[in-house]
């Protein structure tokens, strides 16, 4: 999609630090407006607006990468757990938020 910021990041048209994972199907990068240190986005390389539009193999890969990155983020940040949210409203490109959290962190995020 021509005006999708995530597509522009993936293509290199908009510079962004790539984080942890990049292949021809799934890319991750830091959220530009993180709600917690380590806040990472995981997106399919090909544009899909909604999660239910993903082919099964890409949906499976998205979850596999998110699960792997969640473990790495938990270790790296010292988080108690990693909050996972799937959205596609604010940026119309399927994306998962991985947000390091502590059990005593009561602020509602996303």
N, C-alpha and C positions, 0 to 999 in steps of 0.2 A: 504494500500500500504506500503510495507516494508521500503522504503526510504523516506517517506513523513514526514517532520518535524512536521507538524500539527498533523498527526496521532500519532506520538511519544509523543507529548505534551499531547494530549487527553488521551492516554493510561497510562501516567505517566512515560514513559521511559525517557523522557527529562523533567527535572523540569521547571516549569513555574508558575508564579503567576496566578491563575485563577481569572478572573475579573467578578464580577456582576452576571453571569449566568452560570449554568452548570446543564444539565439533560442528559437523555440518547439519545437525538436527537440534541441538540444545545449547544455549549460551546463558551464562550468568554474569552479572555485573552488580556493583554496589548501587543501592538506591541513591539517587541524587539528593533526596531530602530524607535521610534516614531518621527513623523514630527511635532507634537505639544503635549504638556502635555495632558494626558487623551486619546491619540490615542489607540483605542481598536479594536480588531479583533473579528468578530462573524463568527463561522464556523459550518457546520454540523458535528456531531460526526462521522458519517459514511463517508468514502472517496468518493467524487465525484470530478472530475477534473473541469468540466465546469458547469456553472449555469443551462444551458438547460438540463443537465442530471438529475437534482434533481427531485424526485417525487413531485407532487403538494403539498402533505401534509408537506413535509420537507421544501419546498420553502416558503410555507405560514408561518410555524413556524419560519423560519429564519428571515423573515420580521417582524413578530410580536415581536420577541425578540429584533431585531435591533431597532425597533420603541420605545420600552420600554426603552432600554438602552440609546438611543439618548436623550430622555427626562431627564433621570437621569444624564447623562454626561453634558448636557447643564446646569442643576441646579448646579451640583457639581463644574464645572470649570468656571462658569460665562460666557460661550460662548454665542455669539449671535445666532449661529446656529450650527448644526452638519452636516458636509459634509459626504455623504455616497458614497462609491465607491465599486463596485463589480468587483473583479478580480480573476484570477486563473492562471496567466501566470508565474510570478516569483516563486511562490510556487504552484505546480499543485494540489491544493485542494481548492475548492470554498471557498472564504472568502469575508466578507464585512469589509471594513475599516470604522470606525466611528471616525471622526476627529473633535474635537472642533475647531470652527473658530470664528473670530471677523469680522464684516463688513469692518473694515479698514485694514484687513489683505489681501494684494494684491498678495502675493506670490502664484504662482500656485503650487498645490500639487497633486500628483498622476495624 
